[in-house]
Amino acid sequence: MADGSTRERFAGDLFLDLADKGWLVVEPDEAERVVAELLRTLDVVRSRVRRLEVSRRLREAPGEDVAPDVAQFAVDTVFAEQVTAGTWERALVELPKYVEAFRIAARNAERTPRR
């Protein structure tokens, strides 16, 4: 997409397609390490998305008696959200595709005869 949106940054569907066709083959030990890292990354992304949700709720809350640290949290999160332009939410959709692709790739390796 020409507008700089996040679709260009992820290739979950491509990885799944390659794995489903048997073209992505990764040794099970390596795939396990990659999946573990992806799952850790997914946990970080979930945390960031939760922060965004909290910040959105804070901005929508009525009243002006907001503690300075809470106000700063909301400002920091708004800035981060503008910089990332929806990347965190997109990552929540895409990272599980990578995980599944590497799990399939490991099964592909187990079915591939060794030379």
Backbone as XML, in Angstrom:
<?xml version="1.0"?>
<chain id="A" units="angstrom">
  <residue number="1" name="MET">
    <atom name="N" x="0.836" y="-1.174" z="0.000"/>
    <atom name="CA" x="0.000" y="0.000" z="0.000"/>
    <atom name="C" x="0.878" y="1.233" z="0.000"/>
  </residue>
  <residue number="2" name="ALA">
    <atom name="N" x="0.547" y="2.150" z="-0.807"/>
    <atom name="CA" x="1.375" y="3.339" z="-0.992"/>
    <atom name="C" x="1.317" y="4.304" z="0.174"/>
  </residue>
  <residue number="3" name="ASP">
    <atom name="N" x="0.298" y="4.225" z="1.014"/>
    <atom name="CA" x="0.162" y="5.178" z="2.111"/>
    <atom name="C" x="1.047" y="4.855" z="3.307"/>
  </residue>
  <residue number="4" name="GLY">
    <atom name="N" x="1.900" y="3.846" z="3.191"/>
    <atom name="CA" x="2.820" y="3.497" z="4.270"/>
    <atom name="C" x="2.178" y="2.654" z="5.355"/>
  </residue>
  <residue number="5" name="SER">
    <atom name="N" x="1.026" y="2.086" z="5.072"/>
    <atom name="CA" x="0.379" y="1.257" z="6.089"/>
    <atom name="C" x="1.182" y="-0.007" z="6.332"/>
  </residue>
  <residue number="6" name="THR">
    <atom name="N" x="0.766" y="-0.782" z="7.290"/>
    <atom name="CA" x="1.571" y="-1.897" z="7.771"/>
    <atom name="C" x="1.479" y="-3.148" z="6.917"/>
  </residue>
  <residue number="7" name="ARG">
    <atom name="N" x="0.607" y="-3.230" z="5.982"/>
    <atom name="CA" x="0.479" y="-4.453" z="5.197"/>
    <atom name="C" x="1.803" y="-4.863" z="4.566"/>
  </residue>
  <residue number="8" name="GLU">
    <atom name="N" x="2.625" y="-3.913" z="4.179"/>
    <atom name="CA" x="3.905" y="-4.221" z="3.541"/>
    <atom name="C" x="4.893" y="-4.860" z="4.513"/>
  </residue>
  <residue number="9" name="ARG">
    <atom name="N" x="4.705" y="-4.670" z="5.779"/>
    <atom name="CA" x="5.675" y="-5.099" z="6.774"/>
    <atom name="C" x="5.517" y="-6.543" z="7.202"/>
  </residue>
  <residue number="10" name="PHE">
    <atom name="N" x="4.437" y="-7.183" z="6.831"/>
    <atom name="CA" x="4.184" y="-8.542" z="7.273"/>
    <atom name="C" x="3.967" y="-9.457" z="6.076"/>
  </residue>
  <residue number="11" name="ALA">
    <atom name="N" x="4.312" y="-10.708" z="6.253"/>
    <atom name="CA" x="4.148" y="-11.689" z="5.179"/>
    <atom name="C" x="3.601" y="-13.001" z="5.725"/>
  </residue>
  <residue number="12" name="GLY">
    <atom name="N" x="2.721" y="-12.912" z="6.708"/>
    <atom name="CA" x="2.174" y="-14.118" z="7.327"/>
    <atom name="C" x="1.489" y="-15.033" z="6.333"/>
  </residue>
  <residue number="13" name="ASP">
    <atom name="N" x="0.681" y="-14.469" z="5.442"/>
    <atom name="CA" x="-0.014" y="-15.295" z="4.454"/>
    <atom name="C" x="0.974" y="-15.965" z="3.503"/>
  </residue>
  <residue number="14" name="LEU">
    <atom name="N" x="2.012" y="-15.249" z="3.137"/>
    <atom name="CA" x="3.039" y="-15.821" z="2.257"/>
    <atom name="C" x="3.743" y="-16.989" z="2.947"/>
  </residue>
  <residue number="15" name="PHE">
    <atom name="N" x="4.146" y="-16.804" z="4.202"/>
    <atom name="CA" x="4.815" y="-17.883" z="4.931"/>
    <atom name="C" x="3.910" y="-19.101" z="5.062"/>
  </residue>
  <residue number="16" name="LEU">
    <atom name="N" x="2.627" y="-18.856" z="5.364"/>
    <atom name="CA" x="1.692" y="-19.972" z="5.466"/>
    <atom name="C" x="1.542" y="-20.694" z="4.132"/>
  </residue>
  <residue number="17" name="ASP">
    <atom name="N" x="1.451" y="-19.939" z="3.063"/>
    <atom name="CA" x="1.316" y="-20.537" z="1.740"/>
    <atom name="C" x="2.546" y="-21.381" z="1.399"/>
  </residue>
  <residue number="18" name="LEU">
    <atom name="N" x="3.724" y="-20.839" z="1.653"/>
    <atom name="CA" x="4.959" y="-21.582" z="1.380"/>
    <atom name="C" x="5.029" y="-22.859" z="2.211"/>
  </residue>
  <residue number="19" name="ALA">
    <atom name="N" x="4.654" y="-22.755" z="3.474"/>
    <atom name="CA" x="4.685" y="-23.936" z="4.352"/>
    <atom name="C" x="3.651" y="-24.964" z="3.910"/>
  </residue>
  <residue number="20" name="ASP">
    <atom name="N" x="2.449" y="-24.504" z="3.603"/>
    <atom name="CA" x="1.392" y="-25.429" z="3.166"/>
    <atom name="C" x="1.785" y="-26.183" z="1.898"/>
  </residue>
  <residue number="21" name="LYS">
    <atom name="N" x="2.525" y="-25.522" z="1.025"/>
    <atom name="CA" x="2.951" y="-26.156" z="-0.229"/>
    <atom name="C" x="4.205" y="-27.013" z="-0.053"/>
  </residue>
  <residue number="22" name="GLY">
    <atom name="N" x="4.777" y="-26.978" z="1.150"/>
    <atom name="CA" x="5.981" y="-27.762" z="1.409"/>
    <atom name="C" x="7.258" y="-27.076" z="0.965"/>
  </residue>
  <residue number="23" name="TRP">
    <atom name="N" x="7.166" y="-25.815" z="0.609"/>
    <atom name="CA" x="8.347" y="-25.075" z="0.135"/>
    <atom name="C" x="9.114" y="-24.416" z="1.278"/>
  </residue>
  <residue number="24" name="LEU">
    <atom name="N" x="8.498" y="-24.310" z="2.422"/>
    <atom name="CA" x="9.183" y="-23.805" z="3.616"/>
    <atom name="C" x="9.452" y="-25.013" z="4.498"/>
  </residue>
  <residue number="25" name="VAL">
    <atom name="N" x="10.731" y="-25.329" z="4.658"/>
    <atom name="CA" x="11.154" y="-26.492" z="5.422"/>
    <atom name="C" x="12.203" y="-26.014" z="6.421"/>
  </residue>
  <residue number="26" name="VAL">
    <atom name="N" x="11.951" y="-26.275" z="7.695"/>
    <atom name="CA" x="12.874" y="-25.843" z="8.749"/>
    <atom name="C" x="13.033" y="-27.019" z="9.707"/>
  </residue>
  <residue number="27" name="GLU">
    <atom name="N" x="14.257" y="-27.308" z="10.064"/>
    <atom name="CA" x="14.512" y="-28.391" z="11.018"/>
    <atom name="C" x="13.721" y="-28.132" z="12.297"/>
  </residue>
  <residue number="28" name="PRO">
    <atom name="N" x="13.148" y="-29.170" z="12.877"/>
    <atom name="CA" x="12.289" y="-28.996" z="14.058"/>
    <atom name="C" x="12.929" y="-28.218" z="15.205"/>
  </residue>
  <residue number="29" name="ASP">
    <atom name="N" x="14.199" y="-28.459" z="15.495"/>
    <atom name="CA" x="14.853" y="-27.720" z="16.588"/>
    <atom name="C" x="14.912" y="-26.230" z="16.293"/>
  </residue>
  <residue number="30" name="GLU">
    <atom name="N" x="15.251" y="-25.894" z="15.069"/>
    <atom name="CA" x="15.320" y="-24.486" z="14.669"/>
    <atom name="C" x="13.921" y="-23.867" z="14.663"/>
  </residue>
  <residue number="31" name="ALA">
    <atom name="N" x="12.953" y="-24.599" z="14.143"/>
    <atom name="CA" x="11.578" y="-24.102" z="14.117"/>
    <atom name="C" x="11.079" y="-23.843" z="15.539"/>
  </residue>
  <residue number="32" name="GLU">
    <atom name="N" x="11.422" y="-24.738" z="16.458"/>
    <atom name="CA" x="11.019" y="-24.567" z="17.856"/>
    <atom name="C" x="11.600" y="-23.283" z="18.439"/>
  </residue>
  <residue number="33" name="ARG">
    <atom name="N" x="12.867" y="-22.990" z="18.132"/>
    <atom name="CA" x="13.486" y="-21.748" z="18.615"/>
    <atom name="C" x="12.798" y="-20.530" z="18.013"/>
  </residue>
  <residue number="34" name="VAL">
    <atom name="N" x="12.500" y="-20.587" z="16.706"/>
    <atom name="CA" x="11.839" y="-19.468" z="16.035"/>
    <atom name="C" x="10.439" y="-19.255" z="16.620"/>
  </residue>
  <residue number="35" name="VAL">
    <atom name="N" x="9.694" y="-20.325" z="16.806"/>
    <atom name="CA" x="8.346" y="-20.228" z="17.372"/>
    <atom name="C" x="8.408" y="-19.635" z="18.777"/>
  </residue>
  <residue number="36" name="ALA">
    <atom name="N" x="9.354" y="-20.066" z="19.577"/>
    <atom name="CA" x="9.485" y="-19.531" z="20.940"/>
    <atom name="C" x="9.730" y="-18.020" z="20.901"/>
  </residue>
  <residue number="37" name="GLU">
    <atom name="N" x="10.601" y="-17.573" z="20.013"/>
    <atom name="CA" x="10.867" y="-16.133" z="19.881"/>
    <atom name="C" x="9.631" y="-15.384" z="19.394"/>
  </residue>
  <residue number="38" name="LEU">
    <atom name="N" x="8.927" y="-15.974" z="18.435"/>
    <atom name="CA" x="7.706" y="-15.343" z="17.935"/>
    <atom name="C" x="6.655" y="-15.230" z="19.030"/>
  </residue>
  <residue number="39" name="LEU">
    <atom name="N" x="6.533" y="-16.247" z="19.853"/>
    <atom name="CA" x="5.568" y="-16.205" z="20.951"/>
    <atom name="C" x="5.952" y="-15.157" z="21.989"/>
  </residue>
  <residue number="40" name="ARG">
    <atom name="N" x="7.248" y="-15.009" z="22.249"/>
    <atom name="CA" x="7.690" y="-13.945" z="23.162"/>
    <atom name="C" x="7.371" y="-12.573" z="22.564"/>
  </residue>
  <residue number="41" name="THR">
    <atom name="N" x="7.607" y="-12.437" z="21.272"/>
    <atom name="CA" x="7.292" y="-11.182" z="20.593"/>
    <atom name="C" x="5.794" y="-10.906" z="20.651"/>
  </residue>
  <residue number="42" name="LEU">
    <atom name="N" x="4.998" y="-11.933" z="20.456"/>
    <atom name="CA" x="3.551" y="-11.788" z="20.519"/>
    <atom name="C" x="3.105" y="-11.321" z="21.906"/>
  </residue>
  <residue number="43" name="ASP">
    <atom name="N" x="3.747" y="-11.814" z="22.950"/>
    <atom name="CA" x="3.431" y="-11.354" z="24.316"/>
    <atom name="C" x="3.727" y="-9.860" z="24.465"/>
  </residue>
  <residue number="44" name="VAL">
    <atom name="N" x="4.847" y="-9.406" z="23.913"/>
    <atom name="CA" x="5.201" y="-7.980" z="23.966"/>
    <atom name="C" x="4.165" y="-7.158" z="23.205"/>
  </residue>
  <residue number="45" name="VAL">
    <atom name="N" x="3.783" y="-7.641" z="22.040"/>
    <atom name="CA" x="2.801" y="-6.929" z="21.223"/>
    <atom name="C" x="1.468" y="-6.836" z="21.965"/>
  </residue>
  <residue number="46" name="ARG">
    <atom name="N" x="1.044" y="-7.926" z="22.583"/>
    <atom name="CA" x="-0.210" y="-7.893" z="23.355"/>
    <atom name="C" x="-0.131" y="-6.850" z="24.466"/>
  </residue>
  <residue number="47" name="SER">
    <atom name="N" x="1.020" y="-6.764" z="25.114"/>
    <atom name="CA" x="1.213" y="-5.776" z="26.166"/>
    <atom name="C" x="1.088" y="-4.361" z="25.606"/>
  </residue>
  <residue number="48" name="ARG">
    <atom name="N" x="1.696" y="-4.129" z="24.460"/>
    <atom name="CA" x="1.617" y="-2.800" z="23.839"/>
    <atom name="C" x="0.186" y="-2.448" z="23.456"/>
  </residue>
  <residue number="49" name="VAL">
    <atom name="N" x="-0.536" y="-3.414" z="22.925"/>
    <atom name="CA" x="-1.927" y="-3.166" z="22.537"/>
    <atom name="C" x="-2.778" y="-2.876" z="23.773"/>
  </residue>
  <residue number="50" name="ARG">
    <atom name="N" x="-2.511" y="-3.583" z="24.867"/>
    <atom name="CA" x="-3.240" y="-3.294" z="26.116"/>
    <atom name="C" x="-2.967" y="-1.866" z="26.570"/>
  </residue>
  <residue number="51" name="ARG">
    <atom name="N" x="-1.716" y="-1.427" z="26.444"/>
    <atom name="CA" x="-1.370" y="-0.041" z="26.806"/>
    <atom name="C" x="-2.137" y="0.945" z="25.943"/>
  </residue>
  <residue number="52" name="LEU">
    <atom name="N" x="-2.245" y="0.635" z="24.656"/>
    <atom name="CA" x="-3.003" y="1.513" z="23.761"/>
    <atom name="C" x="-4.456" y="1.606" z="24.194"/>
  </residue>
  <residue number="53" name="GLU">
    <atom name="N" x="-5.037" y="0.467" z="24.544"/>
    <atom name="CA" x="-6.439" y="0.452" z="24.976"/>
    <atom name="C" x="-6.625" y="1.255" z="26.263"/>
  </residue>
  <residue number="54" name="VAL">
    <atom name="N" x="-5.720" y="1.081" z="27.207"/>
    <atom name="CA" x="-5.805" y="1.844" z="28.456"/>
    <atom name="C" x="-5.691" y="3.330" z="28.157"/>
  </residue>
  <residue number="55" name="SER">
    <atom name="N" x="-4.757" y="3.692" z="27.308"/>
    <atom name="CA" x="-4.574" y="5.098" z="26.954"/>
    <atom name="C" x="-5.818" y="5.666" z="26.289"/>
  </residue>
  <residue number="56" name="ARG">
    <atom name="N" x="-6.433" y="4.896" z="25.405"/>
    <atom name="CA" x="-7.665" y="5.366" z="24.742"/>
    <atom name="C" x="-8.758" y="5.612" z="25.777"/>
  </residue>
  <residue number="57" name="ARG">
    <atom name="N" x="-8.880" y="4.696" z="26.723"/>
    <atom name="CA" x="-9.904" y="4.863" z="27.762"/>
    <atom name="C" x="-9.609" y="6.078" z="28.636"/>
  </residue>
  <residue number="58" name="LEU">
    <atom name="N" x="-8.341" y="6.303" z="28.934"/>
    <atom name="CA" x="-7.968" y="7.478" z="29.731"/>
    <atom name="C" x="-8.325" y="8.773" z="29.006"/>
  </residue>
  <residue number="59" name="ARG">
    <atom name="N" x="-8.070" y="8.805" z="27.706"/>
    <atom name="CA" x="-8.366" y="10.021" z="26.931"/>
    <atom name="C" x="-9.865" y="10.269" z="26.845"/>
  </residue>
  <residue number="60" name="GLU">
    <atom name="N" x="-10.663" y="9.214" z="26.886"/>
    <atom name="CA" x="-12.115" y="9.345" z="26.767"/>
    <atom name="C" x="-12.790" y="9.579" z="28.120"/>
  </residue>
  <residue number="61" name="ALA">
    <atom name="N" x="-12.057" y="9.397" z="29.190"/>
    <atom name="CA" x="-12.636" y="9.530" z="30.528"/>
    <atom name="C" x="-12.930" y="11.004" z="30.825"/>
  </residue>
  <residue number="62" name="PRO">
    <atom name="N" x="-14.077" y="11.245" z="31.462"/>
    <atom name="CA" x="-14.409" y="12.627" z="31.821"/>
    <atom name="C" x="-13.567" y="13.102" z="33.007"/>
  </residue>
  <residue number="63" name="GLY">
    <atom name="N" x="-13.457" y="14.384" z="33.134"/>
    <atom name="CA" x="-12.765" y="14.966" z="34.280"/>
    <atom name="C" x="-11.392" y="15.491" z="33.918"/>
  </residue>
  <residue number="64" name="GLU">
    <atom name="N" x="-10.919" y="16.362" z="34.781"/>
    <atom name="CA" x="-9.624" y="16.989" z="34.540"/>
    <atom name="C" x="-8.626" y="16.690" z="35.643"/>
  </residue>
  <residue number="65" name="ASP">
    <atom name="N" x="-9.036" y="15.940" z="36.653"/>
    <atom name="CA" x="-8.147" y="15.616" z="37.762"/>
    <atom name="C" x="-7.377" y="14.338" z="37.458"/>
  </residue>
  <residue number="66" name="VAL">
    <atom name="N" x="-6.394" y="14.465" z="36.594"/>
    <atom name="CA" x="-5.587" y="13.321" z="36.196"/>
    <atom name="C" x="-4.187" y="13.517" z="36.752"/>
  </residue>
  <residue number="67" name="ALA">
    <atom name="N" x="-3.684" y="12.495" z="37.384"/>
    <atom name="CA" x="-2.328" y="12.561" z="37.944"/>
    <atom name="C" x="-1.329" y="12.808" z="36.817"/>
  </residue>
  <residue number="68" name="PRO">
    <atom name="N" x="-0.275" y="13.566" z="37.084"/>
    <atom name="CA" x="0.709" y="13.874" z="36.034"/>
    <atom name="C" x="1.315" y="12.636" z="35.379"/>
  </residue>
  <residue number="69" name="ASP">
    <atom name="N" x="1.607" y="11.593" z="36.153"/>
    <atom name="CA" x="2.190" y="10.389" z="35.550"/>
    <atom name="C" x="1.190" y="9.670" z="34.645"/>
  </residue>
  <residue number="70" name="VAL">
    <atom name="N" x="-0.097" y="9.728" z="34.994"/>
    <atom name="CA" x="-1.129" y="9.125" z="34.147"/>
    <atom name="C" x="-1.279" y="9.936" z="32.867"/>
  </residue>
  <residue number="71" name="ALA">
    <atom name="N" x="-1.274" y="11.245" z="32.987"/>
    <atom name="CA" x="-1.364" y="12.104" z="31.802"/>
    <atom name="C" x="-0.167" y="11.874" z="30.890"/>
  </residue>
  <residue number="72" name="GLN">
    <atom name="N" x="1.020" y="11.739" z="31.473"/>
    <atom name="CA" x="2.222" y="11.501" z="30.666"/>
    <atom name="C" x="2.146" y="10.148" z="29.969"/>
  </residue>
  <residue number="73" name="PHE">
    <atom name="N" x="1.632" y="9.149" z="30.662"/>
    <atom name="CA" x="1.431" y="7.826" z="30.054"/>
    <atom name="C" x="0.531" y="7.945" z="28.826"/>
  </residue>
  <residue number="74" name="ALA">
    <atom name="N" x="-0.573" y="8.665" z="28.960"/>
    <atom name="CA" x="-1.505" y="8.830" z="27.843"/>
    <atom name="C" x="-0.834" y="9.550" z="26.681"/>
  </residue>
  <residue number="75" name="VAL">
    <atom name="N" x="-0.078" y="10.596" z="26.967"/>
    <atom name="CA" x="0.612" y="11.341" z="25.910"/>
    <atom name="C" x="1.649" y="10.465" z="25.218"/>
  </residue>
  <residue number="76" name="ASP">
    <atom name="N" x="2.448" y="9.752" z="25.987"/>
    <atom name="CA" x="3.468" y="8.870" z="25.413"/>
    <atom name="C" x="2.847" y="7.802" z="24.525"/>
  </residue>
  <residue number="77" name="THR">
    <atom name="N" x="1.740" y="7.257" z="24.986"/>
    <atom name="CA" x="1.086" y="6.196" z="24.228"/>
    <atom name="C" x="0.474" y="6.736" z="22.938"/>
  </residue>
  <residue number="78" name="VAL">
    <atom name="N" x="-0.116" y="7.918" z="22.997"/>
    <atom name="CA" x="-0.669" y="8.534" z="21.782"/>
    <atom name="C" x="0.444" y="8.754" z="20.773"/>
  </residue>
  <residue number="79" name="PHE">
    <atom name="N" x="1.577" y="9.256" z="21.229"/>
    <atom name="CA" x="2.706" y="9.478" z="20.321"/>
    <atom name="C" x="3.168" y="8.165" z="19.709"/>
  </residue>
  <residue number="80" name="ALA">
    <atom name="N" x="3.328" y="7.145" z="20.530"/>
    <atom name="CA" x="3.768" y="5.840" z="20.022"/>
    <atom name="C" x="2.768" y="5.283" z="19.019"/>
  </residue>
  <residue number="81" name="GLU">
    <atom name="N" x="1.482" y="5.480" z="19.283"/>
    <atom name="CA" x="0.446" y="4.996" z="18.377"/>
    <atom name="C" x="0.531" y="5.700" z="17.025"/>
  </residue>
  <residue number="82" name="GLN">
    <atom name="N" x="0.802" y="6.992" z="17.050"/>
    <atom name="CA" x="0.934" y="7.738" z="15.801"/>
    <atom name="C" x="2.152" y="7.285" z="15.007"/>
  </residue>
  <residue number="83" name="VAL">
    <atom name="N" x="3.230" y="7.002" z="15.697"/>
    <atom name="CA" x="4.455" y="6.560" z="15.031"/>
    <atom name="C" x="4.289" y="5.176" z="14.424"/>
  </residue>
  <residue number="84" name="THR">
    <atom name="N" x="3.620" y="4.288" z="15.137"/>
    <atom name="CA" x="3.491" y="2.913" z="14.657"/>
    <atom name="C" x="2.322" y="2.708" z="13.709"/>
  </residue>
  <residue number="85" name="ALA">
    <atom name="N" x="1.391" y="3.631" z="13.658"/>
    <atom name="CA" x="0.272" y="3.621" z="12.706"/>
    <atom name="C" x="-0.416" y="2.256" z="12.585"/>
  </residue>
  <residue number="86" name="GLY">
    <atom name="N" x="-0.819" y="1.689" z="13.708"/>
    <atom name="CA" x="-1.569" y="0.436" z="13.672"/>
    <atom name="C" x="-0.730" y="-0.825" z="13.571"/>
  </residue>
  <residue number="87" name="THR">
    <atom name="N" x="0.580" y="-0.704" z="13.662"/>
    <atom name="CA" x="1.451" y="-1.860" z="13.519"/>
    <atom name="C" x="1.195" y="-2.910" z="14.594"/>
  </residue>
  <residue number="88" name="TRP">
    <atom name="N" x="0.957" y="-2.477" z="15.826"/>
    <atom name="CA" x="0.768" y="-3.442" z="16.914"/>
    <atom name="C" x="-0.462" y="-4.300" z="16.665"/>
  </residue>
  <residue number="89" name="GLU">
    <atom name="N" x="-1.569" y="-3.672" z="16.273"/>
    <atom name="CA" x="-2.784" y="-4.445" z="16.010"/>
    <atom name="C" x="-2.584" y="-5.403" z="14.844"/>
  </residue>
  <residue number="90" name="ARG">
    <atom name="N" x="-1.885" y="-4.946" z="13.820"/>
    <atom name="CA" x="-1.624" y="-5.805" z="12.662"/>
    <atom name="C" x="-0.731" y="-6.976" z="13.066"/>
  </residue>
  <residue number="91" name="ALA">
    <atom name="N" x="0.235" y="-6.713" z="13.928"/>
    <atom name="CA" x="1.124" y="-7.776" z="14.391"/>
    <atom name="C" x="0.356" y="-8.855" z="15.144"/>
  </residue>
  <residue number="92" name="LEU">
    <atom name="N" x="-0.704" y="-8.466" z="15.871"/>
    <atom name="CA" x="-1.526" y="-9.460" z="16.574"/>
    <atom name="C" x="-2.177" y="-10.430" z="15.597"/>
  </residue>
  <residue number="93" name="VAL">
    <atom name="N" x="-2.459" y="-9.970" z="14.402"/>
    <atom name="CA" x="-3.063" y="-10.812" z="13.372"/>
    <atom name="C" x="-2.001" y="-11.644" z="12.655"/>
  </residue>
  <residue number="94" name="GLU">
    <atom name="N" x="-0.864" y="-11.024" z="12.377"/>
    <atom name="CA" x="0.152" y="-11.647" z="11.539"/>
    <atom name="C" x="1.079" y="-12.615" z="12.269"/>
  </residue>
  <residue number="95" name="LEU">
    <atom name="N" x="1.486" y="-12.299" z="13.473"/>
    <atom name="CA" x="2.445" y="-13.156" z="14.172"/>
    <atom name="C" x="1.947" y="-14.588" z="14.369"/>
  </residue>
  <residue number="96" name="PRO">
    <atom name="N" x="0.678" y="-14.803" z="14.701"/>
    <atom name="CA" x="0.220" y="-16.196" z="14.793"/>
    <atom name="C" x="0.345" y="-16.954" z="13.466"/>
  </residue>
  <residue number="97" name="LYS">
    <atom name="N" x="0.254" y="-16.263" z="12.349"/>
    <atom name="CA" x="0.448" y="-16.907" z="11.042"/>
    <atom name="C" x="1.894" y="-17.385" z="10.900"/>
  </residue>
  <residue number="98" name="TYR">
    <atom name="N" x="2.841" y="-16.572" z="11.353"/>
    <atom name="CA" x="4.248" y="-16.977" z="11.316"/>
    <atom name="C" x="4.461" y="-18.213" z="12.190"/>
  </residue>
  <residue number="99" name="VAL">
    <atom name="N" x="3.864" y="-18.197" z="13.379"/>
    <atom name="CA" x="4.006" y="-19.328" z="14.296"/>
    <atom name="C" x="3.503" y="-20.599" z="13.625"/>
  </residue>
  <residue number="100" name="GLU">
    <atom name="N" x="2.316" y="-20.540" z="13.055"/>
    <atom name="CA" x="1.752" y="-21.715" z="12.396"/>
    <atom name="C" x="2.604" y="-22.143" z="11.202"/>
  </residue>
  <residue number="101" name="ALA">
    <atom name="N" x="3.107" y="-21.189" z="10.440"/>
    <atom name="CA" x="3.940" y="-21.514" z="9.278"/>
    <atom name="C" x="5.201" y="-22.266" z="9.706"/>
  </residue>
  <residue number="102" name="PHE">
    <atom name="N" x="5.837" y="-21.839" z="10.785"/>
    <atom name="CA" x="7.052" y="-22.522" z="11.234"/>
    <atom name="C" x="6.740" y="-23.888" z="11.835"/>
  </residue>
  <residue number="103" name="ARG">
    <atom name="N" x="5.592" y="-24.034" z="12.427"/>
    <atom name="CA" x="5.202" y="-25.361" z="12.918"/>
    <atom name="C" x="4.985" y="-26.315" z="11.734"/>
  </residue>
  <residue number="104" name="ILE">
    <atom name="N" x="4.335" y="-25.825" z="10.695"/>
    <atom name="CA" x="4.147" y="-26.636" z="9.480"/>
    <atom name="C" x="5.499" y="-26.933" z="8.842"/>
  </residue>
  <residue number="105" name="ALA">
    <atom name="N" x="6.377" y="-25.930" z="8.795"/>
    <atom name="CA" x="7.701" y="-26.111" z="8.195"/>
    <atom name="C" x="8.495" y="-27.188" z="8.914"/>
  </residue>
  <residue number="106" name="ALA">
    <atom name="N" x="8.331" y="-27.282" z="10.227"/>
    <atom name="CA" x="9.008" y="-28.334" z="10.991"/>
    <atom name="C" x="8.449" y="-29.698" z="10.613"/>
  </residue>
  <residue number="107" name="ARG">
    <atom name="N" x="7.136" y="-29.785" z="10.461"/>
    <atom name="CA" x="6.536" y="-31.064" z="10.031"/>
    <atom name="C" x="7.007" y="-31.411" z="8.616"/>
  </residue>
  <residue number="108" name="ASN">
    <atom name="N" x="7.166" y="-30.385" z="7.786"/>
    <atom name="CA" x="7.680" y="-30.619" z="6.426"/>
    <atom name="C" x="9.078" y="-31.220" z="6.470"/>
  </residue>
  <residue number="109" name="ALA">
    <atom name="N" x="9.899" y="-30.735" z="7.399"/>
    <atom name="CA" x="11.265" y="-31.246" z="7.523"/>
    <atom name="C" x="11.246" y="-32.712" z="7.962"/>
  </residue>
  <residue number="110" name="GLU">
    <atom name="N" x="10.305" y="-33.053" z="8.836"/>
    <atom name="CA" x="10.223" y="-34.435" z="9.302"/>
    <atom name="C" x="9.798" y="-35.384" z="8.195"/>
  </residue>
  <residue number="111" name="ARG">
    <atom name="N" x="9.064" y="-34.874" z="7.215"/>
    <atom name="CA" x="8.602" y="-35.692" z="6.090"/>
    <atom name="C" x="9.594" y="-35.725" z="4.928"/>
  </residue>
  <residue number="112" name="THR">
    <atom name="N" x="10.546" y="-34.783" z="4.936"/>
    <atom name="CA" x="11.508" y="-34.689" z="3.849"/>
    <atom name="C" x="12.646" y="-35.673" z="4.095"/>
  </residue>
  <residue number="113" name="PRO">
    <atom name="N" x="12.943" y="-36.522" z="3.093"/>
    <atom name="CA" x="14.058" y="-37.467" z="3.265"/>
    <atom name="C" x="15.389" y="-36.717" z="3.402"/>
  </residue>
  <residue number="114" name="ARG">
    <atom name="N" x="16.214" y="-37.205" z="4.292"/>
    <atom name="CA" x="17.535" y="-36.584" z="4.501"/>
    <atom name="C" x="18.518" y="-37.145" z="3.477"/>
  </residue>
  <residue number="115" name="ARG">
    <atom name="N" x="19.425" y="-36.272" z="3.087"/>
    <atom name="CA" x="20.430" y="-36.682" z="2.091"/>
    <atom name="C" x="21.720" y="-37.043" z="2.743"/>
  </residue>
</chain>
